[in-house]
Amino acid sequence: MKILLFSYRFFPFVGGIETVSKLVANYLTDRGHEVRVVTTTQSDSNNDLPYIVLYKPSVIKILKTILWADVILENNPCLSLSWPLLFIPKRRVTVIHGPLQEENGKSNALQRIKKWWVLQATRALSCSNEINFRKDKIDTIGNPYQNDIFKPYSGIKRESDFVFLGRLVSEKGGDLMLEAFASVPNSIRKESTVTLIGNGPEYEKLKDLARQLGIERNILFKGVLQGEELARELHKYRYILVPSLSREAFGIVALEGMACGCVPIVADRCGLEEAVGRFGFTFRRGDSSSLAQMINSVLTDHEKIRSDSSEIVSHLKQFEVESVCQKYLDTIKNAYVK
């Protein structure tokens, strides 16, 4: 098949949608399908990918690529790219990666338009039940993580307590995490550390906050790590903290930590709970005191959670690239022949 993948953001940027889009595009190409990616991402890099990527293309190029394709995979509704499909009917699979309604069930005007657009697709998917607004019409397929990189590595001592992995932006809850850690009695947390891996606009603010809270000696900033270097670094920690303030649709970061042996501590009432299953801890999203209680609890009892490793492996297997991407391919084939 000739498959056109619409992805609002794409490699070389790093994030949830970018990761999923690249993994799916690679998988489809490896299975003998001809893939082209259209994205609003602007990049001058020579990426050496085994398929054509059109970065911020003109309308003419988008139209030509749509006419070329047998089927469209729209990885999250991106109307700025896919609007020509209103006039050029094509079989389309659209995947939801973000909430299209508030927690009270209400949607704003743009969300209502996107809901309508999703339901016009030949097939529709959602990355979690948390954001699936029509379970009778939309199938749920969890996001994949790079299981060839995030996996057990031998010879690394797990001697540190907490790690945070992600962009340092306000919605990821870095400030809430530091406030929660600071409120744990010093007698319990004095030898413990929180390592932040990543970068972003909140970097200086978080460093200042750590100083203000008097915990700067306990807070370490590692910067950006990727690939096997990142996976090996994760092996040094007992727990991965995912304190998102926003309603996360899924949570690939939590899977990556789990695959490297970290126990996840994640915000509740979002897709993070689906990602970790029963193999982690949750706290009330946006509540620093709830997170502080959880940190206090695990520091006073490191044996609090010890699940059978074979059960964790089984849980993670459903989110491996082969498992998830084959489901994508099956859905695309179904849409193509429908």
Backbone hydrogen bonds, N-H to C=O, Kabsch-Sander energy under -0.5 kcal/mol:
donor,donor_aa,acceptor,acceptor_aa,energy
3,I,1,M,-0.7
3,I,34,E,-3.1
4,L,2,K,-0.5
4,L,71,V,-2.2
5,L,3,I,-0.6
5,L,36,R,-3.1
6,F,4,L,-0.6
6,F,73,L,-2.5
7,S,5,L,-0.6
7,S,38,V,-2.3
13,F,10,F,-1.8
19,T,15,G,-2.5
20,V,16,G,-2.5
21,S,17,I,-2.9
22,K,18,E,-2.1
23,L,19,T,-2.5
24,V,20,V,-2.6
25,A,21,S,-2.6
26,N,22,K,-2.6
27,Y,23,L,-2.3
28,L,24,V,-2.7
29,T,25,A,-2.0
30,D,26,N,-2.6
31,R,27,Y,-1.4
32,G,29,T,-2.0
33,H,28,L,-2.2
34,E,1,M,-2.1
35,V,33,H,-0.6
36,R,3,I,-2.1
37,V,52,I,-2.7
38,V,5,L,-2.7
39,T,54,L,-2.3
40,T,8,Y,-1.0
43,S,41,T,-0.5
47,N,45,S,-1.1
52,I,35,V,-0.9
54,L,37,V,-3.5
55,Y,53,V,-0.9
56,K,39,T,-3.0
56,K,54,L,-0.6
62,I,58,S,-2.1
63,L,59,V,-2.7
64,K,60,I,-2.4
65,T,61,K,-2.1
66,I,62,I,-2.4
67,L,63,L,-2.3
68,W,64,K,-1.6
69,A,65,T,-1.5
70,D,2,K,-2.7
71,V,2,K,-1.7
72,I,91,R,-2.7
73,L,4,L,-3.2
74,E,72,I,-0.6
74,E,93,V,-3.3
75,N,6,F,-2.6
75,N,73,L,-0.8
76,N,74,E,-1.7
76,N,95,V,-1.3
81,L,78,C,-1.8
82,S,78,C,-2.3
83,W,79,L,-1.5
85,L,82,S,-2.2
86,L,83,W,-2.3
87,F,84,P,-2.0
88,I,84,P,-1.6
91,R,70,D,-0.5
93,V,72,I,-2.9
94,T,92,R,-0.5
94,T,123,R,-1.9
95,V,74,E,-2.8
96,I,125,L,-2.7
102,E,106,K,-3.6
105,G,102,E,-2.1
112,R,108,N,-2.3
113,I,109,A,-1.9
114,K,110,L,-2.3
115,K,111,Q,-2.5
116,W,112,R,-2.2
117,W,113,I,-2.4
118,V,114,K,-2.7
119,L,115,K,-2.1
120,Q,116,W,-0.8
120,Q,117,W,-0.7
121,A,117,W,-0.5
121,A,118,V,-1.3
122,T,92,R,-1.3
123,R,92,R,-1.8
125,L,94,T,-2.6
126,S,139,D,-2.2
127,C,96,I,-1.9
131,I,128,S,-0.6
132,N,129,N,-0.7
133,F,131,I,-1.0
137,K,134,R,-1.9
138,I,134,R,-2.5
139,D,124,A,-1.7
141,I,126,S,-2.8
141,I,139,D,-0.5
145,Y,319,F,-1.8
147,N,145,Y,-1.8
149,I,146,Q,-1.7
150,F,146,Q,-3.0
151,K,149,I,-1.2
159,E,157,K,-1.3
160,S,236,K,-2.8
162,F,193,T,-1.8
163,V,239,Y,-1.6
164,F,195,T,-3.0
165,L,241,L,-0.5
166,G,197,I,-2.3
168,L,199,N,-1.7
169,V,167,R,-1.9
172,K,169,V,-1.8
173,G,170,S,-1.8
174,G,169,V,-0.5
177,M,173,G,-2.1
178,L,174,G,-2.0
179,E,175,D,-2.4
180,A,176,L,-2.4
181,F,177,M,-2.4
182,A,178,L,-2.4
183,S,179,E,-1.3
184,V,180,A,-0.5
184,V,181,F,-1.1
188,I,185,P,-1.9
189,R,185,P,-2.0
190,K,186,N,-1.9
192,S,189,R,-1.8
194,V,218,N,-2.7
195,T,162,F,-2.1
196,L,194,V,-0.5
196,L,220,L,-3.3
197,I,164,F,-3.2
197,I,195,T,-0.6
198,G,196,L,-0.6
198,G,223,G,-1.5
202,E,168,L,-2.8
203,Y,200,G,-1.8
206,L,202,E,-2.7
207,K,203,Y,-2.0
208,D,204,E,-2.5
209,L,205,K,-2.4
210,A,206,L,-2.3
211,R,207,K,-1.7
212,Q,208,D,-2.6
213,L,209,L,-2.3
214,G,211,R,-1.1
215,I,210,A,-2.5
216,E,210,A,-0.6
218,N,215,I,-1.8
219,I,215,I,-0.8
219,I,216,E,-0.5
220,L,194,V,-2.5
220,L,218,N,-0.5
222,K,196,L,-2.8
222,K,220,L,-0.6
223,G,196,L,-0.7
229,E,226,Q,-0.8
230,L,226,Q,-1.0
231,A,227,G,-2.1
232,R,228,E,-2.8
233,E,229,E,-1.7
234,L,230,L,-2.3
235,H,231,A,-1.0
236,K,233,E,-1.9
237,Y,234,L,-1.7
238,R,160,S,-1.5
238,R,161,D,-0.6
239,Y,161,D,-2.9
240,I,263,V,-1.9
241,L,163,V,-2.8
241,L,239,Y,-0.5
242,V,265,I,-2.7
245,L,171,E,-2.7
246,S,171,E,-1.3
248,E,246,S,-1.8
255,L,251,G,-1.2
256,E,252,I,-2.5
257,G,253,V,-2.3
258,M,254,A,-2.4
259,A,255,L,-2.7
260,C,256,E,-0.8
260,C,257,G,-0.7
261,G,258,M,-2.0
262,C,257,G,-2.7
263,V,238,R,-3.0
265,I,240,I,-2.6
266,V,281,F,-2.8
267,A,242,V,-1.7
268,D,283,F,-2.0
271,G,248,E,-3.2
273,E,270,C,-1.4
275,A,271,G,-1.8
276,V,272,L,-2.2
277,G,273,E,-1.6
279,F,276,V,-2.0
281,F,264,P,-2.7
283,F,266,V,-1.6
287,D,284,R,-2.2
288,S,286,G,-0.7
291,L,287,D,-1.9
292,A,288,S,-2.6
293,Q,289,S,-2.1
294,M,290,S,-1.6
295,I,291,L,-2.6
296,N,292,A,-2.7
297,S,293,Q,-2.1
298,V,294,M,-2.4
299,L,295,I,-2.1
300,T,296,N,-1.6
301,D,297,S,-0.7
304,K,301,D,-1.9
311,E,308,D,-1.0
312,I,308,D,-1.5
313,V,309,S,-2.5
314,S,310,S,-1.9
315,H,311,E,-2.1
316,L,312,I,-2.8
317,K,313,V,-1.9
318,Q,314,S,-0.8
318,Q,315,H,-0.7
319,F,316,L,-2.1
320,E,317,K,-1.4
321,V,145,Y,-0.6
324,V,320,E,-2.5
325,C,321,V,-2.7
326,Q,322,E,-1.6
327,K,323,S,-1.2
328,Y,324,V,-1.9
329,L,325,C,-2.6
330,D,326,Q,-2.6
331,T,327,K,-2.1
332,I,328,Y,-2.5
333,K,329,L,-2.7
334,N,330,D,-2.2
335,A,331,T,-2.3
336,Y,332,I,-2.3
337,V,333,K,-1.9
338,K,334,N,-0.9
